[in-house]
Amino acid sequence: MEIKDIPADEKVASTTRKYKKVEILRPTCNLDTVRDGRGGIFTWVPPEPIVEFNMLYFRPGKTRGFHYHPHFIEYLLVVDGSGVLVTREDPEDADCEEFIHLSKGVCTRTEYNVYHTVYAITDMTIIAMLTHQWDHSDPPIIRVDD
């Protein structure tokens, strides 16, 4: 994917990188805790409240298909494995696909109504964080293919 400059009026905080309607969030870290051998604490601060989080497991060669969420913004934090988050402007047109490489520690923010799916390269564990409860969304997901 080609990374393009973002117009000044669309810029997001310096801790994020924006790809159309998906952002990669960059964490902060107190580097003193890394330098002194205690390890690291990485912190992501989303701009809106998280009301639910779920642990998802992905297997290579299996997919949940392209879908979107009409009622919430979805954050994904990869805790193990690698894969790609693929988005499309038009769910039927593979020529308009964009992707973000996912690996341990990558956190993404996907806006409402963005067609997306995850393809695992290796076994993956992801924490999905939602801005509205899944069970209180009607419907929580719209599938556009299998």
C-alpha positions as CSV (number, residue, x, y, z in Angstrom):
1,M,0.0,0.0,0.0
2,E,1.3,3.4,-0.8
3,I,1.4,5.8,2.1
4,K,0.2,9.3,1.2
5,D,0.5,12.6,3.0
6,I,-2.6,13.5,4.9
7,P,-4.1,16.9,4.4
8,A,-3.7,19.2,7.4
9,D,-7.4,19.3,8.1
10,E,-7.5,15.4,8.2
11,K,-4.4,15.0,10.4
12,V,-4.8,12.9,13.5
13,A,-2.6,12.9,16.6
14,S,1.0,12.1,16.1
15,T,0.5,8.8,17.8
16,T,-1.7,7.5,14.9
17,R,-1.3,6.8,11.2
18,K,-4.4,7.0,9.1
19,Y,-5.3,4.8,6.1
20,K,-8.6,6.0,4.8
21,K,-11.0,5.0,7.5
22,V,-8.6,2.8,9.5
23,E,-5.9,4.2,11.8
24,I,-2.9,2.6,13.3
25,L,-2.6,3.8,16.9
26,R,0.9,4.3,18.3
27,P,1.4,3.7,22.0
28,T,3.2,5.8,24.5
29,C,5.8,4.2,26.8
30,N,7.8,5.3,29.8
31,L,11.2,4.3,28.4
32,D,12.8,4.4,31.9
33,T,11.0,1.2,32.7
34,V,12.6,-0.4,29.6
35,R,16.1,1.0,30.3
36,D,16.2,-0.1,33.9
37,G,15.2,-3.7,33.0
38,R,11.6,-3.7,34.5
39,G,10.1,-4.3,31.0
40,G,7.7,-2.0,29.2
41,I,4.3,-0.6,29.7
42,F,2.7,0.5,26.4
43,T,-0.4,2.6,26.6
44,W,-3.0,3.4,23.9
45,V,-5.6,6.1,24.6
46,P,-8.6,5.9,22.3
47,P,-10.5,9.2,21.6
48,E,-13.8,7.6,22.6
49,P,-14.9,5.3,25.4
50,I,-14.5,1.5,25.0
51,V,-17.5,-0.3,26.5
52,E,-16.8,-3.9,25.6
53,F,-13.7,-6.0,24.7
54,N,-13.5,-9.5,23.3
55,M,-10.6,-12.0,22.7
56,L,-10.7,-13.4,19.1
57,Y,-8.7,-16.3,17.7
58,F,-7.8,-16.6,14.0
59,R,-6.5,-19.5,12.1
60,P,-4.5,-19.3,8.8
61,G,-6.7,-20.2,5.9
62,K,-9.9,-19.4,7.7
63,T,-11.8,-16.1,7.5
64,R,-14.9,-14.5,8.9
65,G,-15.5,-12.7,5.6
66,F,-15.9,-9.1,4.7
67,H,-18.2,-7.3,7.0
68,Y,-18.9,-4.0,8.6
69,H,-20.3,-2.7,11.9
70,P,-23.0,0.0,11.7
71,H,-23.2,0.8,15.4
72,F,-19.6,1.0,16.7
73,I,-16.0,1.8,16.1
74,E,-13.8,-1.3,16.4
75,Y,-10.3,-1.3,17.9
76,L,-8.1,-4.4,17.3
77,L,-5.0,-5.0,19.4
78,V,-2.8,-7.9,18.2
79,V,-1.4,-9.9,21.1
80,D,0.0,-12.8,19.2
81,G,0.7,-13.8,15.6
82,S,0.6,-12.0,12.3
83,G,-1.8,-11.3,9.5
84,V,-3.4,-8.5,7.5
85,L,-6.4,-6.3,8.0
86,V,-7.9,-5.8,4.6
87,T,-10.4,-3.0,3.8
88,R,-12.4,-2.2,0.7
89,E,-14.2,0.9,-0.4
90,D,-16.6,-1.3,-2.4
91,P,-17.1,-4.8,-0.9
92,E,-17.5,-6.4,-4.4
93,D,-14.4,-4.8,-5.9
94,A,-11.1,-6.4,-4.9
95,D,-9.2,-3.7,-6.9
96,C,-10.0,-1.2,-4.2
97,E,-8.4,-3.2,-1.4
98,E,-6.0,-1.7,1.1
99,F,-4.2,-3.6,3.8
100,I,-2.4,-3.1,7.1
101,H,0.1,-5.6,8.3
102,L,-0.8,-6.9,11.7
103,S,1.7,-8.3,14.2
104,K,2.1,-8.3,18.0
105,G,1.6,-4.9,19.5
106,V,-0.2,-3.3,16.5
107,C,-3.5,-1.5,17.4
108,T,-6.0,-0.4,14.8
109,R,-9.1,1.8,14.9
110,T,-11.8,1.0,12.2
111,E,-14.6,3.5,11.7
112,Y,-18.3,2.6,11.5
113,N,-19.4,1.1,8.2
114,V,-15.9,0.2,6.9
115,Y,-15.8,-3.1,5.0
116,H,-13.0,-5.1,6.5
117,T,-11.7,-8.6,7.3
118,V,-8.7,-10.2,8.9
119,Y,-6.5,-12.8,7.2
120,A,-4.2,-14.7,9.5
121,I,-0.8,-15.6,8.3
122,T,0.0,-17.5,11.5
123,D,-2.3,-18.4,14.4
124,M,-3.4,-15.0,15.8
125,T,-4.9,-13.7,19.0
126,I,-6.5,-10.3,18.9
127,I,-8.4,-8.2,21.5
128,A,-11.3,-6.4,19.8
129,M,-12.6,-3.3,21.7
130,L,-15.9,-1.8,20.8
131,T,-17.5,1.6,21.4
132,H,-21.0,0.1,21.7
133,Q,-22.0,-3.3,23.2
134,W,-22.3,-6.1,20.6
135,D,-25.5,-7.4,22.2
136,H,-27.1,-4.0,22.2
137,S,-26.4,-3.4,18.5
138,D,-29.1,-4.2,16.1
139,P,-27.5,-5.6,14.0
140,P,-23.9,-5.7,15.3
141,I,-22.5,-6.9,12.0
142,I,-23.4,-6.9,8.4
143,R,-21.7,-9.6,6.4
144,V,-21.1,-8.9,2.7
145,D,-19.4,-12.2,1.8
146,D,-18.3,-15.5,3.4
